[in-house]
Amino acid sequence: MNSRGGVLLSVLLAIFLFSFLLLNLLTSYYQTADLVSRTEQLYQAKIAKELFLADYPNLNKSKGTWIFNKGELIYEKEPEQLKIIVKIKKKTYQFYEKNSTSSSSD
């Protein structure tokens, strides 16, 4: 009987299985790294917004731009709310603040 054909099939199946597991591992790693990066940028944007709101009552302008070490913040005062756009790397985050209170909606 010819047993070499059965061994070849087993080896090919083992290579496929290990390749599939490696591909899943790499995909999971890249997704986790991307999630960490996006979460970090979101919190940097929220911190920039809060730091801006701490100084906002001292500003006389209704529009302007703040440059900070991670990106830029653009603000515009509208009749009932304050529109804040934070740009970090290639991401843009928009926040809206009511003029009378400090509660936020993002």
C-alpha positions as CSV (number, residue, x, y, z in Angstrom):
1,M,0.0,0.0,0.0
2,N,1.1,3.6,-0.7
3,S,1.2,5.5,2.7
4,R,3.0,8.6,1.4
5,G,-0.2,10.2,0.2
6,G,-1.8,10.1,3.7
7,V,1.3,11.7,5.2
8,L,1.3,14.5,2.6
9,L,-2.4,15.3,3.3
10,S,-1.7,15.4,7.1
11,V,1.3,17.8,6.6
12,L,-0.8,20.1,4.3
13,L,-3.6,20.1,6.9
14,A,-1.2,20.9,9.7
15,I,0.3,23.8,7.7
16,F,-3.1,25.2,6.9
17,L,-4.2,25.0,10.5
18,F,-1.1,26.8,11.8
19,S,-1.4,29.4,9.0
20,F,-5.0,30.0,9.9
21,L,-4.2,30.3,13.6
22,L,-1.3,32.7,12.9
23,L,-3.6,34.9,10.7
24,N,-6.2,35.1,13.4
25,L,-3.6,36.0,16.0
26,L,-2.2,38.8,13.8
27,T,-5.7,40.1,13.0
28,S,-6.6,40.2,16.7
29,Y,-3.3,42.0,17.5
30,Y,-3.9,44.7,14.9
31,Q,-7.5,45.3,15.9
32,T,-6.5,45.6,19.5
33,A,-3.7,48.1,18.7
34,D,-6.1,50.1,16.6
35,L,-8.7,50.2,19.3
36,V,-6.1,51.4,21.9
37,S,-4.9,54.1,19.5
38,R,-8.5,55.4,18.8
39,T,-9.4,55.3,22.5
40,E,-6.3,57.3,23.4
41,Q,-7.1,59.9,20.8
42,L,-10.7,60.2,22.0
43,Y,-9.6,60.8,25.6
44,Q,-7.0,63.3,24.4
45,A,-9.8,65.2,22.5
46,K,-12.0,65.1,25.6
47,I,-9.2,66.4,27.8
48,A,-8.4,69.2,25.3
49,K,-12.1,70.2,25.4
50,E,-12.2,70.3,29.2
51,L,-9.0,72.3,29.3
52,F,-10.5,74.7,26.8
53,L,-13.8,75.1,28.7
54,A,-11.8,76.0,31.8
55,D,-10.4,79.0,30.0
56,Y,-13.3,79.8,27.8
57,P,-15.1,82.3,30.0
58,N,-12.0,84.5,29.8
59,L,-12.2,84.7,25.9
60,N,-13.8,87.6,24.2
61,K,-14.0,86.1,20.7
62,S,-16.9,84.1,19.4
63,K,-14.7,82.1,17.0
64,G,-11.1,80.9,17.1
65,T,-8.5,78.2,17.0
66,W,-6.4,76.8,19.8
67,I,-3.2,74.8,18.9
68,F,-2.0,72.3,21.4
69,N,0.7,69.6,21.4
70,K,-1.5,66.8,20.0
71,G,-3.6,68.8,17.5
72,E,-5.9,71.7,17.3
73,L,-9.2,72.9,18.7
74,I,-11.6,75.1,16.8
75,Y,-14.5,76.7,18.6
76,E,-17.5,78.7,17.4
77,K,-20.1,80.3,19.6
78,E,-23.6,79.8,18.3
79,P,-26.8,81.4,19.7
80,E,-27.6,78.6,22.2
81,Q,-24.5,76.4,22.2
82,L,-20.8,76.3,21.8
83,K,-19.5,74.1,19.0
84,I,-16.0,72.6,19.6
85,I,-14.1,70.6,17.0
86,V,-11.0,68.9,18.0
87,K,-8.6,67.5,15.4
88,I,-6.0,65.0,16.4
89,K,-3.9,63.4,13.7
90,K,-6.4,62.4,11.0
91,K,-9.4,62.2,13.4
92,T,-12.0,64.9,14.0
93,Y,-14.2,65.0,17.1
94,Q,-17.2,67.3,17.5
95,F,-18.5,68.4,20.9
96,Y,-21.5,70.7,21.7
97,E,-21.8,72.6,24.9
98,K,-24.9,74.5,26.1
99,N,-24.0,78.1,26.9
100,S,-25.8,78.2,30.2
101,T,-24.6,74.8,31.7
102,S,-21.5,72.7,31.5
103,S,-23.1,69.4,30.5
104,S,-21.8,68.0,27.3
105,S,-23.2,65.9,24.5
106,D,-20.7,64.2,22.2
